């Protein structure tokens, strides 16, 4: 079973849709189920109309899914239970660091951790220092996992052998919402996801999720991080780059079938002048032949 995780805010752009199509092709070409999960943990960015529009866009390009759509906002009880288990293991500590403080600390050396990794500032605080930080912050702390400087290796179906150093990352935000990594790890296990297919911008966070799986005694699925769609300037495609959603393309006189044709061509799944439906691509799709190189959308 594979999963797709639509973006949390606003309409999906062609890069999002191409990644979703790839996840669907991975599942359907293997005869597997495909599930859709709405990652709506951020109430400020999540809207019912966004969800409805995203699901409509997936349907418009020919993607179907098995079972009901799962919404993370309805699963907080599961996340709290996982957090309690991690706290009981002694691997969780409160953190009051602001983004500005973390950026400032990034200039300091932090051993084997990657550039920009959290340096463990609040992990080293005494009880009295923690009390002072809480009074000074005037808000509850976030809760971080003590990763103990672990480095994890895994095999990715696209990128091969990958090794990642894990910094101390946030499990629960100060505003009492679960963080992304905790949510997806709990959901993947609960939904019995066997393979996760997603954009390769998330490759670096996979080691964090595998560490959580091990600490919680959960199975580790296989991973396939697929190449992204870039704008002509080399940036990851985003809505600021112009007519990049299905609605935008419709205003230019293009249909969802045109979008699918572009995606299929970018994946090397079509011949000249072909306009196959998504279902027609399933027997043509070979995950082992997928390029690691990004695709540029010229508009």
C-alpha positions in Angstrom: 0.0 0.0 0.0 1.3 3.4 -0.9 0.2 6.8 0.3 -0.1 10.4 -1.1 -0.1 13.4 1.1 -1.6 16.5 -0.5 -0.3 19.9 0.3 -1.9 21.6 3.3 -2.7 25.0 1.8 -4.4 26.1 -1.3 -4.6 24.4 -4.7 -2.1 21.8 -5.9 0.3 22.9 -8.5 1.7 20.8 -11.3 4.7 19.7 -9.3 2.4 18.4 -6.5 0.2 16.7 -9.0 3.1 15.0 -10.8 4.4 13.7 -7.4 0.9 12.4 -6.6 0.7 10.7 -10.1 4.0 9.0 -9.5 2.9 7.7 -6.1 -0.3 6.4 -7.7 1.7 4.8 -10.5 4.0 3.1 -8.0 1.0 1.6 -6.3 -1.1 0.6 -9.2 1.7 -0.8 -11.3 2.5 -3.1 -8.3 -1.2 -4.1 -7.9 -1.2 -2.3 -4.5 -3.7 -0.1 -2.8 -3.3 3.7 -2.8 -4.5 5.9 0.0 -4.8 9.7 0.4 -4.1 11.5 3.6 -4.8 15.2 4.3 -2.1 16.7 6.4 -4.1 19.5 8.0 -2.3 19.8 11.4 -1.8 23.6 10.9 -5.3 25.2 11.5 -4.0 28.5 10.2 -3.3 27.1 6.7 -5.9 24.3 6.4 -9.3 25.0 5.0 -12.2 22.7 4.0 -12.3 24.4 0.6 -8.5 23.6 0.1 -9.2 19.9 0.8 -12.1 19.8 -1.6 -10.2 21.5 -4.3 -7.2 19.2 -3.9 -9.2 16.0 -4.1 -11.1 17.4 -7.1 -7.7 18.0 -8.8 -6.5 14.5 -8.1 -9.7 13.1 -9.6 -9.5 15.4 -12.6 -6.1 13.9 -13.6 -7.4 10.3 -13.2 -6.1 9.4 -9.7 -8.4 7.3 -7.6 -7.8 5.9 -4.1 -8.8 3.1 -1.8 -10.9 3.7 1.4 -11.8 6.9 3.0 -9.5 10.0 3.0 -7.7 10.3 6.4 -7.4 13.7 8.0 -4.6 14.2 10.5 -6.7 16.8 12.4 -8.9 13.9 13.5 -6.1 11.7 14.8 -4.6 13.8 17.7 -5.3 11.0 20.3 -3.0 8.7 18.4 -0.2 11.3 18.3 -0.5 12.1 22.0 -0.2 8.4 22.9 3.0 8.1 20.8 4.3 11.3 22.5 3.6 9.8 25.9 5.6 6.6 25.0 8.6 8.7 23.9 8.4 10.8 27.0 8.4 7.6 29.1 11.6 6.6 27.4 13.4 9.8 28.6 14.0 11.0 25.0 11.9 14.1 25.1 12.8 17.6 26.4 11.2 21.1 26.4 12.6 23.7 24.0 11.9 27.4 24.0 14.3 28.3 21.1 13.0 30.7 18.5 13.8 30.4 14.8 16.1 33.4 15.1 18.0 31.7 17.9 18.4 28.5 15.9 19.6 30.4 12.9 22.1 32.3 15.0 23.4 29.0 16.5 23.8 27.5 13.0 27.1 29.4 12.6 28.5 27.5 15.5 30.2 24.1 14.9 28.0 21.1 15.8 30.1 18.0 15.0 28.7 15.5 12.6 25.3 17.1 12.3 24.4 18.7 9.0 24.5 22.4 8.4 21.4 24.1 10.0 20.8 21.2 12.5 19.4 22.0 15.9 22.5 22.3 18.2 20.8 20.9 21.3 20.7 24.2 23.2 17.7 23.4 25.4 18.7 19.8 25.9 21.7 21.1 28.0 19.7 23.4 30.3 19.5 22.8 34.0 16.2 22.8 35.9 16.7 26.4 37.0 17.6 27.5 33.5 14.5 25.8 32.1 12.4 27.7 34.7 14.0 31.0 33.6 13.5 30.2 29.9 9.8 29.5 30.4 9.3 32.7 32.3 11.2 34.7 29.7 9.4 33.1 26.8 5.9 33.7 28.2 4.6 30.6 26.3 4.7 26.9 26.6 7.7 25.1 25.2 7.9 22.9 22.1 8.9 19.3 22.8 11.9 17.9 21.0 13.3 14.4 20.6 16.8 13.8 22.0 18.2 12.1 18.9 21.4 11.3 20.7 23.4 12.2 17.6 22.3 9.1 15.8 23.1 8.4 12.1 20.9 6.1 10.2 21.2 4.4 6.8 18.4 3.3 4.5 17.8 2.3 0.9 15.7 4.5 -1.3 14.3 3.1 -4.5 15.4 6.1 -6.5 18.5 7.4 -4.6 19.9 4.1 -3.5 21.9 3.9 -0.2 21.3 7.1 1.9 22.9 8.0 5.2 21.4 10.7 7.4 22.5 12.3 10.7 19.5 13.1 12.9 19.4 16.3 14.9 17.0 16.9 17.9 13.7 17.7 16.1 10.3 19.0 17.3 7.7 16.4 18.1 5.0 18.7 19.5 4.7 22.5 18.9 4.3 25.1 21.5 0.8 25.8 20.3 -0.3 22.2 21.2 -0.2 20.7 17.7 1.7 17.6 16.7 4.7 18.1 14.4 4.9 16.7 10.9 7.4 13.9 11.6 5.5 12.5 14.5 2.2 12.6 12.7 3.3 10.9 9.5 5.2 8.1 11.4 2.1 7.3 13.5 -0.2 7.5 10.5 2.0 5.3 8.2 2.0 2.6 10.8 -1.7 2.8 11.6 -2.6 2.7 7.9 -0.2 -0.1 7.3 1.7 1.8 4.6 4.2 -0.5 2.9 5.8 2.1 0.6 6.0 5.9 0.8 6.4 7.8 -2.4 7.0 11.5 -2.2 9.1 14.4 -3.5 12.9 14.2 -2.9 12.8 17.5 -1.0 11.8 15.3 1.9 14.7 12.9 1.6 16.6 14.6 4.4 13.8 14.1 6.9 13.5 10.3 6.4 16.2 9.4 8.9 14.3 11.3 11.5 11.2 9.3 10.8 13.0 6.0 10.8 14.5 6.8 14.2 11.0 7.5 15.5 9.8 4.2 14.0 12.5 2.3 15.9 11.9 4.1 19.2 8.1 3.4 18.9 8.6 -0.2 17.8 6.8 0.5 14.5 7.7 -1.1 11.1 9.8 0.8 8.6 8.2 1.1 5.1 10.2 1.3 1.9 10.8 4.8 0.5 10.9 6.3 -3.0 11.8 10.0 -3.2 10.9 11.1 -6.7 12.4 14.1 -8.6 10.8 17.4 -8.3 9.4 19.9 -10.9 11.4 23.1 -11.1 10.7 26.5 -12.4 12.8 27.9 -15.3 15.0 29.7 -12.7 15.9 26.5 -11.0 13.7 27.0 -8.0 11.3 24.3 -6.8 8.0 25.0 -8.6 5.6 27.1 -6.6 2.4 29.1 -7.2 4.4 32.3 -7.4 5.9 31.0 -10.7 2.7 31.8 -12.7 0.1 29.5 -14.3 1.0 26.3 -12.5 -2.4 25.0 -11.2 -5.1 23.2 -13.1 -7.3 26.3 -12.7 -4.5 28.5 -14.1 -4.1 26.2 -17.1 -7.8 26.1 -17.7 -7.8 29.8 -18.0 -5.2 29.4 -20.7 -7.5 26.9 -22.6 -5.8 23.8 -21.4 -7.6 20.7 -19.9 -6.6 18.3 -17.2 -5.8 15.8 -20.0 -3.2 18.3 -21.3 -1.7 18.4 -17.8 -1.5 14.6 -17.7 0.0 14.5 -21.2 2.8 16.9 -20.0 3.4 14.8 -16.9 3.6 11.6 -18.9 6.0 13.1 -21.4 8.2 14.5 -18.6 8.4 10.9 -17.3 9.2 9.4 -20.6 6.0 7.4 -20.7 4.6 8.7 -24.0 5.5 8.9 -27.7 5.1 12.0 -29.8 1.5 13.4 -29.9 0.1 10.8 -27.5 -2.4 11.9 -24.9 -2.9 8.9 -22.7 -5.1 8.9 -19.6 -3.5 8.1 -16.2 -4.8 4.6 -16.3 -3.0 4.0 -19.7 0.3 4.8 -18.0 0.1 2.0 -15.5 1.3 -0.9 -17.7 4.1 1.4 -19.1 5.5 2.5 -15.7 8.8 1.0 -14.6 10.0 2.4 -11.2 13.5 1.3 -11.9 13.7 3.4 -15.1 12.6 6.6 -13.3 15.2 9.4 -13.6 16.7 11.1 -10.6 16.9 14.4 -12.4 14.3 17.1 -11.8 11.9 18.3 -14.6 11.6 22.0 -15.6 8.1 23.3 -16.3 8.5 26.1 -18.8 4.9 27.2 -18.6 
